[in-house]
């Protein structure tokens, strides 16, 4: 079996990493170094590059915690990023080399949160097959509510009535470059009141990320009588629009603000995307579902896609050695 060279990411790899991500078949802007490193103070970066002689053939965005490697705790998804020509047999050898490298460097477990397949440019389930071969176990499963915009979908009567309510209330939707009003007046107070947590991104961080990725991070506010009543921040890839944050004030049901906003995003702003990913409705590490939130997403026509989290014992690299006959 072919052996590949694996080494840890270094700052001088910045350009070669980003160039590879830009042409990979299973990558989004979240894997660009500028995104990974915006919160480098929170994570011990241990990203890896895999080479075939001098040619970069795969990367793994990752951070290390003691004897465990995560891909990546600061990202919505992760995994082994491959080039457009990567084949299953090649990927098996690459993954073996990677696990061997980790095992030799005293990392006992690798945790991978899979990139949902609908984000990929092409079919790209090679990693999941490798994970099966090394006897990895699923330690968590999240249910994503996803709308396939290439197919007919049905919006429920309740949602349609709420959308019309927004129209009657003369709600105004504006795309904004400034995140501060939504963060301070809507998002932070709501998260604190409901969950006693703060947004994953501070307003300074989301502003920085927007400056780095202006076409990938877009924000929309809803106004009633010139006052903000709701908003959403959407992460946009080539194929997918995914609301990263959504929140409305206490009058959101009476005004129909969130339904009015999302109908506009789905049928107008992002109508040419392949998918609209509402995200998860899970709590307690995937084992509970917020039924009301799930109902709301499904009433727009969204269907369930499962995102698995895998735990791999790096010592199991040897299970990949005699797979190819």
One Martini backbone bead per residue (centre of mass of N, CA, C, O) as a GRO file, in nm:
protein
  325
    1UNK     BB    1   0.097   0.036   0.021
    2UNK     BB    2   0.078   0.355  -0.001
    3UNK     BB    3   0.286   0.623   0.114
    4UNK     BB    4   0.230   0.915   0.292
    5UNK     BB    5   0.294   1.249   0.370
    6UNK     BB    6   0.285   1.383   0.703
    7UNK     BB    7   0.199   1.716   0.831
    8UNK     BB    8   0.207   1.999   0.995
    9UNK     BB    9   0.095   2.297   1.009
   10UNK     BB   10   0.223   2.607   0.875
   11UNK     BB   11   0.233   2.938   0.812
   12UNK     BB   12   0.376   2.890   0.522
   13UNK     BB   13   0.099   2.726   0.419
   14UNK     BB   14  -0.131   2.923   0.356
   15UNK     BB   15  -0.144   2.927   0.038
   16UNK     BB   16  -0.149   2.621  -0.026
   17UNK     BB   17  -0.403   2.563   0.130
   18UNK     BB   18  -0.603   2.762  -0.011
   19UNK     BB   19  -0.564   2.651  -0.295
   20UNK     BB   20  -0.673   2.371  -0.233
   21UNK     BB   21  -0.957   2.453  -0.129
   22UNK     BB   22  -1.052   2.597  -0.400
   23UNK     BB   23  -1.039   2.282  -0.554
   24UNK     BB   24  -1.199   2.114  -0.386
   25UNK     BB   25  -1.472   1.876  -0.347
   26UNK     BB   26  -1.490   1.917   0.001
   27UNK     BB   27  -1.534   2.250   0.031
   28UNK     BB   28  -1.523   2.554   0.218
   29UNK     BB   29  -1.464   2.863   0.360
   30UNK     BB   30  -1.415   2.734   0.649
   31UNK     BB   31  -1.120   2.611   0.543
   32UNK     BB   32  -0.995   2.862   0.554
   33UNK     BB   33  -0.750   3.011   0.732
   34UNK     BB   34  -0.900   3.276   0.813
   35UNK     BB   35  -1.123   3.120   0.960
   36UNK     BB   36  -0.974   2.926   1.150
   37UNK     BB   37  -0.795   3.183   1.286
   38UNK     BB   38  -0.998   3.375   1.436
   39UNK     BB   39  -0.988   3.141   1.695
   40UNK     BB   40  -0.686   3.056   1.791
   41UNK     BB   41  -0.711   3.113   2.108
   42UNK     BB   42  -0.911   2.847   2.157
   43UNK     BB   43  -0.711   2.670   1.974
   44UNK     BB   44  -0.505   2.390   1.900
   45UNK     BB   45  -0.346   2.371   1.626
   46UNK     BB   46  -0.357   2.047   1.403
   47UNK     BB   47  -0.315   2.062   1.116
   48UNK     BB   48  -0.308   1.871   0.804
   49UNK     BB   49  -0.076   1.739   0.558
   50UNK     BB   50  -0.085   1.563   0.238
   51UNK     BB   51   0.169   1.384   0.053
   52UNK     BB   52   0.293   1.328  -0.287
   53UNK     BB   53   0.562   1.415  -0.226
   54UNK     BB   54   0.504   1.746  -0.348
   55UNK     BB   55   0.198   1.676  -0.347
   56UNK     BB   56  -0.104   1.792  -0.260
   57UNK     BB   57  -0.394   1.569  -0.149
   58UNK     BB   58  -0.450   1.664   0.160
   59UNK     BB   59  -0.664   1.783   0.434
   60UNK     BB   60  -0.684   1.865   0.804
   61UNK     BB   61  -0.885   2.022   0.999
   62UNK     BB   62  -0.741   2.096   1.332
   63UNK     BB   63  -0.750   2.004   1.686
   64UNK     BB   64  -0.594   1.980   2.008
   65UNK     BB   65  -0.666   1.745   2.295
   66UNK     BB   66  -0.424   1.605   2.397
   67UNK     BB   67  -0.505   1.270   2.272
   68UNK     BB   68  -0.690   1.453   2.076
   69UNK     BB   69  -0.851   1.488   1.751
   70UNK     BB   70  -1.012   1.759   1.584
   71UNK     BB   71  -1.264   1.801   1.306
   72UNK     BB   72  -1.352   2.097   1.414
   73UNK     BB   73  -1.451   2.274   1.695
   74UNK     BB   74  -1.475   2.562   1.518
   75UNK     BB   75  -1.666   2.394   1.325
   76UNK     BB   76  -1.949   2.273   1.158
   77UNK     BB   77  -1.731   2.108   0.995
   78UNK     BB   78  -1.540   1.823   0.853
   79UNK     BB   79  -1.243   1.660   0.743
   80UNK     BB   80  -1.131   1.515   0.458
   81UNK     BB   81  -0.963   1.690   0.211
   82UNK     BB   82  -1.011   1.673  -0.146
   83UNK     BB   83  -0.952   1.626  -0.456
   84UNK     BB   84  -1.112   1.590  -0.758
   85UNK     BB   85  -0.943   1.299  -0.822
   86UNK     BB   86  -1.027   1.138  -0.592
   87UNK     BB   87  -1.014   0.808  -0.482
   88UNK     BB   88  -1.080   0.546  -0.292
   89UNK     BB   89  -0.803   0.406  -0.288
   90UNK     BB   90  -0.647   0.662  -0.219
   91UNK     BB   91  -0.798   0.737   0.046
   92UNK     BB   92  -0.721   0.490   0.206
   93UNK     BB   93  -0.416   0.551   0.206
   94UNK     BB   94  -0.430   0.832   0.329
   95UNK     BB   95  -0.574   0.752   0.596
   96UNK     BB   96  -0.361   0.562   0.695
   97UNK     BB   97  -0.129   0.768   0.711
   98UNK     BB   98  -0.271   0.953   0.912
   99UNK     BB   99  -0.316   0.751   1.147
  100UNK     BB  100  -0.023   0.675   1.181
  101UNK     BB  101   0.080   0.955   1.252
  102UNK     BB  102  -0.094   0.992   1.505
  103UNK     BB  103   0.001   0.741   1.659
  104UNK     BB  104   0.310   0.832   1.658
  105UNK     BB  105   0.191   1.118   1.810
  106UNK     BB  106  -0.004   1.043   2.058
  107UNK     BB  107  -0.285   0.991   1.910
  108UNK     BB  108  -0.577   0.806   1.983
  109UNK     BB  109  -0.802   1.017   1.874
  110UNK     BB  110  -1.056   1.080   1.621
  111UNK     BB  111  -1.270   1.359   1.549
  112UNK     BB  112  -1.560   1.361   1.324
  113UNK     BB  113  -1.741   1.611   1.144
  114UNK     BB  114  -1.936   1.585   0.893
  115UNK     BB  115  -1.980   1.675   0.573
  116UNK     BB  116  -2.239   1.743   0.410
  117UNK     BB  117  -2.306   1.633   0.091
  118UNK     BB  118  -2.458   1.903  -0.020
  119UNK     BB  119  -2.177   2.075  -0.017
  120UNK     BB  120  -2.070   1.920  -0.249
  121UNK     BB  121  -1.966   1.904  -0.580
  122UNK     BB  122  -1.933   1.595  -0.524
  123UNK     BB  123  -1.905   1.298  -0.467
  124UNK     BB  124  -1.799   1.232  -0.097
  125UNK     BB  125  -1.771   0.915   0.077
  126UNK     BB  126  -1.486   0.801   0.144
  127UNK     BB  127  -1.452   0.853   0.447
  128UNK     BB  128  -1.694   0.683   0.552
  129UNK     BB  129  -1.576   0.417   0.457
  130UNK     BB  130  -1.319   0.431   0.624
  131UNK     BB  131  -1.465   0.443   0.899
  132UNK     BB  132  -1.577   0.160   0.875
  133UNK     BB  133  -1.306   0.000   0.843
  134UNK     BB  134  -1.199   0.122   1.146
  135UNK     BB  135  -1.433   0.103   1.358
  136UNK     BB  136  -1.598   0.332   1.398
  137UNK     BB  137  -1.797   0.557   1.600
  138UNK     BB  138  -2.102   0.684   1.677
  139UNK     BB  139  -2.149   0.979   1.901
  140UNK     BB  140  -2.324   1.150   1.690
  141UNK     BB  141  -2.652   1.294   1.577
  142UNK     BB  142  -2.767   1.521   1.343
  143UNK     BB  143  -3.056   1.712   1.237
  144UNK     BB  144  -3.113   1.839   0.927
  145UNK     BB  145  -3.292   2.106   0.778
  146UNK     BB  146  -3.362   2.062   0.426
  147UNK     BB  147  -3.387   2.247   0.120
  148UNK     BB  148  -3.476   2.158  -0.206
  149UNK     BB  149  -3.462   2.392  -0.472
  150UNK     BB  150  -3.496   2.180  -0.728
  151UNK     BB  151  -3.769   2.120  -0.586
  152UNK     BB  152  -4.066   2.079  -0.491
  153UNK     BB  153  -4.243   2.270  -0.235
  154UNK     BB  154  -4.419   2.292   0.086
  155UNK     BB  155  -4.608   2.543   0.234
  156UNK     BB  156  -4.778   2.599   0.490
  157UNK     BB  157  -5.058   2.756   0.596
  158UNK     BB  158  -4.933   2.891   0.845
  159UNK     BB  159  -4.698   3.027   0.696
  160UNK     BB  160  -4.862   3.186   0.487
  161UNK     BB  161  -5.013   3.358   0.695
  162UNK     BB  162  -4.756   3.487   0.819
  163UNK     BB  163  -4.653   3.620   0.563
  164UNK     BB  164  -4.905   3.802   0.524
  165UNK     BB  165  -4.867   3.950   0.791
  166UNK     BB  166  -4.606   4.091   0.708
  167UNK     BB  167  -4.733   4.248   0.476
  168UNK     BB  168  -4.951   4.403   0.644
  169UNK     BB  169  -4.708   4.529   0.835
  170UNK     BB  170  -4.484   4.649   0.653
  171UNK     BB  171  -4.232   4.500   0.617
  172UNK     BB  172  -3.867   4.543   0.623
  173UNK     BB  173  -3.595   4.439   0.417
  174UNK     BB  174  -3.236   4.443   0.497
  175UNK     BB  175  -2.926   4.461   0.383
  176UNK     BB  176  -2.634   4.437   0.591
  177UNK     BB  177  -2.301   4.547   0.717
  178UNK     BB  178  -2.417   4.578   1.007
  179UNK     BB  179  -2.432   4.385   1.319
  180UNK     BB  180  -2.489   4.541   1.589
  181UNK     BB  181  -2.795   4.576   1.615
  182UNK     BB  182  -2.869   4.275   1.625
  183UNK     BB  183  -2.684   4.182   1.852
  184UNK     BB  184  -2.781   4.395   2.081
  185UNK     BB  185  -3.112   4.393   2.039
  186UNK     BB  186  -3.155   4.065   1.985
  187UNK     BB  187  -2.954   3.823   2.020
  188UNK     BB  188  -2.828   3.853   2.304
  189UNK     BB  189  -3.090   3.878   2.474
  190UNK     BB  190  -3.218   3.605   2.382
  191UNK     BB  191  -2.992   3.406   2.467
  192UNK     BB  192  -2.988   3.491   2.763
  193UNK     BB  193  -3.292   3.432   2.832
  194UNK     BB  194  -3.314   3.126   2.717
  195UNK     BB  195  -2.981   3.008   2.770
  196UNK     BB  196  -2.737   3.163   2.894
  197UNK     BB  197  -2.593   3.276   2.626
  198UNK     BB  198  -2.368   3.330   2.367
  199UNK     BB  199  -2.250   3.393   2.090
  200UNK     BB  200  -2.004   3.249   1.918
  201UNK     BB  201  -1.997   3.530   1.792
  202UNK     BB  202  -1.887   3.818   1.797
  203UNK     BB  203  -1.923   4.120   1.655
  204UNK     BB  204  -1.623   4.140   1.582
  205UNK     BB  205  -1.595   3.863   1.442
  206UNK     BB  206  -1.819   3.887   1.224
  207UNK     BB  207  -1.697   4.141   1.099
  208UNK     BB  208  -1.431   4.017   1.015
  209UNK     BB  209  -1.544   3.784   0.841
  210UNK     BB  210  -1.693   3.967   0.642
  211UNK     BB  211  -1.435   4.109   0.537
  212UNK     BB  212  -1.316   3.829   0.425
  213UNK     BB  213  -1.638   3.716   0.343
  214UNK     BB  214  -1.867   3.893   0.177
  215UNK     BB  215  -2.008   3.651  -0.003
  216UNK     BB  216  -2.055   3.439   0.259
  217UNK     BB  217  -2.156   3.685   0.451
  218UNK     BB  218  -2.494   3.757   0.534
  219UNK     BB  219  -2.725   4.031   0.622
  220UNK     BB  220  -3.063   4.053   0.781
  221UNK     BB  221  -3.318   4.289   0.837
  222UNK     BB  222  -3.613   4.370   1.028
  223UNK     BB  223  -3.874   4.620   0.986
  224UNK     BB  224  -4.087   4.826   1.212
  225UNK     BB  225  -4.125   5.136   1.206
  226UNK     BB  226  -3.793   5.157   1.194
  227UNK     BB  227  -3.768   4.888   1.368
  228UNK     BB  228  -3.610   4.633   1.492
  229UNK     BB  229  -3.735   4.268   1.491
  230UNK     BB  230  -3.520   4.115   1.301
  231UNK     BB  231  -3.280   3.842   1.203
  232UNK     BB  232  -3.000   3.731   0.978
  233UNK     BB  233  -2.723   3.505   0.934
  234UNK     BB  234  -2.560   3.406   0.628
  235UNK     BB  235  -2.414   3.120   0.499
  236UNK     BB  236  -2.232   3.105   0.181
  237UNK     BB  237  -2.224   2.889  -0.084
  238UNK     BB  238  -2.241   2.758  -0.388
  239UNK     BB  239  -2.506   2.564  -0.285
  240UNK     BB  240  -2.546   2.708   0.008
  241UNK     BB  241  -2.785   2.823   0.253
  242UNK     BB  242  -2.698   2.925   0.601
  243UNK     BB  243  -2.830   2.994   0.898
  244UNK     BB  244  -2.652   3.096   1.180
  245UNK     BB  245  -2.860   3.330   1.251
  246UNK     BB  246  -3.171   3.369   1.450
  247UNK     BB  247  -3.397   3.650   1.534
  248UNK     BB  248  -3.661   3.780   1.752
  249UNK     BB  249  -3.885   3.945   1.892
  250UNK     BB  250  -4.175   3.926   2.086
  251UNK     BB  251  -4.344   3.999   1.796
  252UNK     BB  252  -4.299   3.775   1.573
  253UNK     BB  253  -4.585   3.645   1.552
  254UNK     BB  254  -4.761   3.899   1.506
  255UNK     BB  255  -4.579   3.998   1.251
  256UNK     BB  256  -4.418   3.768   1.084
  257UNK     BB  257  -4.101   3.809   1.053
  258UNK     BB  258  -3.959   3.530   1.002
  259UNK     BB  259  -4.135   3.425   0.772
  260UNK     BB  260  -4.096   3.666   0.585
  261UNK     BB  261  -3.789   3.641   0.565
  262UNK     BB  262  -3.761   3.340   0.465
  263UNK     BB  263  -3.926   3.365   0.212
  264UNK     BB  264  -3.740   3.571   0.079
  265UNK     BB  265  -3.480   3.402   0.076
  266UNK     BB  266  -3.589   3.149  -0.079
  267UNK     BB  267  -3.751   3.308  -0.329
  268UNK     BB  268  -3.501   3.517  -0.387
  269UNK     BB  269  -3.199   3.538  -0.292
  270UNK     BB  270  -3.164   3.186  -0.291
  271UNK     BB  271  -3.304   3.044  -0.549
  272UNK     BB  272  -3.015   2.945  -0.698
  273UNK     BB  273  -2.977   2.741  -0.504
  274UNK     BB  274  -2.982   2.410  -0.398
  275UNK     BB  275  -2.977   2.490  -0.080
  276UNK     BB  276  -3.157   2.513   0.240
  277UNK     BB  277  -3.004   2.536   0.561
  278UNK     BB  278  -3.145   2.535   0.879
  279UNK     BB  279  -3.043   2.310   1.050
  280UNK     BB  280  -3.065   2.239   1.374
  281UNK     BB  281  -3.284   2.084   1.658
  282UNK     BB  282  -3.075   2.011   1.868
  283UNK     BB  283  -2.998   1.846   2.179
  284UNK     BB  284  -2.795   1.680   2.372
  285UNK     BB  285  -2.602   1.563   2.147
  286UNK     BB  286  -2.869   1.471   1.955
  287UNK     BB  287  -3.097   1.331   2.169
  288UNK     BB  288  -3.263   1.594   2.114
  289UNK     BB  289  -3.573   1.770   2.020
  290UNK     BB  290  -3.701   2.064   1.897
  291UNK     BB  291  -4.018   2.051   1.798
  292UNK     BB  292  -4.092   2.344   1.722
  293UNK     BB  293  -3.851   2.399   1.537
  294UNK     BB  294  -3.895   2.162   1.345
  295UNK     BB  295  -4.179   2.242   1.251
  296UNK     BB  296  -4.101   2.511   1.123
  297UNK     BB  297  -3.908   2.397   0.907
  298UNK     BB  298  -4.107   2.184   0.779
  299UNK     BB  299  -4.323   2.409   0.693
  300UNK     BB  300  -4.118   2.484   0.440
  301UNK     BB  301  -4.016   2.173   0.337
  302UNK     BB  302  -3.818   2.037   0.506
  303UNK     BB  303  -3.561   1.791   0.533
  304UNK     BB  304  -3.377   1.516   0.645
  305UNK     BB  305  -3.030   1.537   0.753
  306UNK     BB  306  -2.750   1.353   0.849
  307UNK     BB  307  -2.498   1.424   1.103
  308UNK     BB  308  -2.198   1.275   1.176
  309UNK     BB  309  -2.008   1.150   1.456
  310UNK     BB  310  -1.667   1.041   1.490
  311UNK     BB  311  -1.473   0.771   1.638
  312UNK     BB  312  -1.116   0.714   1.626
  313UNK     BB  313  -0.879   0.469   1.631
  314UNK     BB  314  -0.554   0.500   1.535
  315UNK     BB  315  -0.466   0.192   1.560
  316UNK     BB  316  -0.661   0.112   1.301
  317UNK     BB  317  -0.485   0.145   1.041
  318UNK     BB  318  -0.442  -0.166   0.972
  319UNK     BB  319  -0.737  -0.211   0.845
  320UNK     BB  320  -0.630  -0.078   0.553
  321UNK     BB  321  -0.410  -0.283   0.424
  322UNK     BB  322  -0.631  -0.533   0.307
  323UNK     BB  323  -0.863  -0.419   0.113
  324UNK     BB  324  -0.705  -0.437  -0.145
  325UNK     BB  325  -0.708  -0.696  -0.409
   0.00000   0.00000   0.00000
